[in-house]
Amino acid sequence: MTVARTRCVALVGVTGHPIDVEADVGSGVAGTHLIGMLDTALSEARDRVRSAVVNSRHSWPDARITISLFPASLPKRGSMFDLAIAVALLAAAGVVPVARVADPFFLGELGLDGSLRPLRGVLPAVLAAAAAGARTVVVPVRNAAEAALVPDVTVVPFSTLGQLIGWLRDDDQTCAPVAETPTRNGTGEITRAWPSSATEPRAGVPDLGDVAGQPFARRALEVCAAGGHNLWMLGPPGTGKTMLAERLPTLLPHLEHEQALEVTAIHSVAGTLPEDRPLLVRPPFVAPHHTATVAAVIGGGSGAIRPGAVSLAHRGVLFLDEAPEYPATVLDSLRQPLESGTVTVSRAMGSVTFPARFMLVLAANQCPCARPAGPADPCRCTPMARRRYLARLSGPLLDRVDVKIALYRSSRRELLADRRFIEPSRVVAERVLAAREQAAKRFSGTPWRCNAEVSAQALHTDYRPAAKAMTPLLRCLDSGELSARGLDRTLRVAWTLADLAGKSAPEVTETNAALGLWLGEAR
């Protein structure tokens, strides 16, 4: 008996850290000891591993067993280490060759019967293993498609510990059940990673053509999609606020390869990744309930820190329906990720940073009762009650919203007349894609991809419009109607309007329209 070493990965947020798992089977009082700053779930691994090994028809060593996870100073949580611990133990006991287990990474949770159960966070774990020089990664069968998204790594899936032991003891290593790798194009980007039926349009998918009677709101949605801007919709119930928000992702272009991997990694850690879609290529849409806590929206947890709604909506849309009903602490907590595109969650164990660059969509009624203000059934809310209701959305939060629109009830005649001008999402998405491509060409060589991401310094140097186009904005800035932050956000919207119009730079028409959208006075 000797010391055996294998490797695994510890996840901190969505970042993986390579871990060396060492096992020593030696003389002394029989028992199993795990060391290395472990949480409760990992401390219980000794019982899961023992039952899995015995039920795989291998004897448990009657000796002192010491298992160390290095580096010891890094917190380790979860059941991802079960398989690596079992393999290192069996190698130290002489069941499998020590040299065979030194190089691969082993990721998996063990059942008591020796089965390998699927895990959360396999994609970021395999990415970390690849960055550490791994050439082979062993994962549960149900995680194989997700793990195979990482290039230049051989993914070996197994469904039981017994099958894995048989492969490690076999002299012919080429008989491993290697996972099918996704199709890639000439640049290495994934073109197919799941059955075609998962990517084909499905019945019931929201479409912008379903919204009638709100032509200005549909135009505002197109502007927000083209530039990545935030949106606030104010209006009585039944005017289509929720319908519009749900259809915003259908106007956005597909995620780029790196963005898709980033979004998929977040959803993998959160456990929200669909089994039939190992790679998310569409922008996500997240709509938390108005009773959600700060931890649910921003991220957190008492044990392992999990991503919140703002991170699950990364590169997509975060929709807060009935926004004034959310706690003030939740609404104000959105201000920092809206500015930086990241969110940092600090706990006693340390700090974890999650990506959180999303489009925020707020929807609100005009008063608490939400009754239509008509002669037959007038609203009974006092002006003070209305002001108090809308005042729950703080000025600093609304100052970070680029487009503000008011929706009104449409008459039957307006609904019928508007049907001639309704366009499906596919048509509008083509214009959005053309505008984004023009912006991407303009931002070539910079870290930005859409107008909403441009820094304030660049807006007033490299991308400052002509003096004549700036006149209405500077006039509002001098009068106090526009803040310095509002000026920057209005300029970004003006550039988006210019991209949609096919212009090389915003003119007075675009800056005036952007100003109306920011002030909420356009109609």
Number of C-alpha atoms within 10 A of each C-alpha: 13 13 18 24 25 26 27 28 26 24 23 20 22 25 19 21 20 21 22 20 26 24 28 23 25 18 11 10 10 13 13 17 14 19 13 16 17 18 15 12 13 19 17 15 22 19 11 21 26 20 17 25 23 14 17 18 10 14 13 14 18 14 16 15 21 17 23 19 26 17 15 14 10 17 17 26 19 21 22 29 24 24 29 29 29 25 30 29 31 24 29 24 24 15 17 20 18 21 12 15 20 18 15 21 26 29 30 28 24 28 17 17 17 24 20 26 20 19 20 22 27 25 30 28 27 31 22 21 26 20 12 11 12 19 14 19 25 25 29 26 20 16 25 24 23 29 29 24 25 21 17 13 19 20 31 22 26 25 18 19 25 20 15 19 19 11 19 21 13 14 9 9 11 9 9 16 13 17 20 15 21 17 13 14 9 6 6 10 15 20 11 15 22 17 10 8 9 11 14 8 8 9 6 6 9 18 19 24 17 15 23 21 24 20 15 14 20 21 12 20 23 24 26 26 29 30 27 27 27 25 26 22 25 21 20 21 18 13 19 21 26 18 15 22 25 20 21 25 23 22 25 26 18 15 18 13 15 10 16 18 21 21 26 27 27 28 25 22 24 19 13 12 20 12 12 14 16 22 26 21 19 18 23 19 23 19 17 18 16 15 11 13 16 19 17 18 22 23 24 20 13 8 12 16 23 24 28 24 22 32 29 29 25 27 25 25 27 26 26 23 21 18 22 23 18 19 16 14 10 18 19 15 15 19 15 14 19 20 13 12 17 17 24 16 19 13 13 5 11 10 12 19 18 24 22 28 24 27 27 24 27 24 21 24 23 20 24 19 13 15 16 18 13 8 7 7 9 10 15 13 14 10 10 8 14 15 14 14 17 18 11 16 20 13 9 11 15 18 17 20 23 28 27 22 21 21 21 15 16 15 10 10 9 13 15 12 13 16 15 9 10 17 16 15 20 14 12 21 21 14 19 24 18 16 26 24 16 20 23 17 12 16 16 10 9 9 10 15 20 24 25 22 17 18 12 16 11 10 18 12 9 8 18 16 19 12 11 10 19 18 14 14 21 15 12 14 15 10 9 10 13 20 14 12 13 21 22 21 26 27 28 28 29 29 29 33 26 21 26 21 14 13 15 12 18 27 19 18 12 23 26 20 17 28 25 17 23 26 18 17 12 17 12
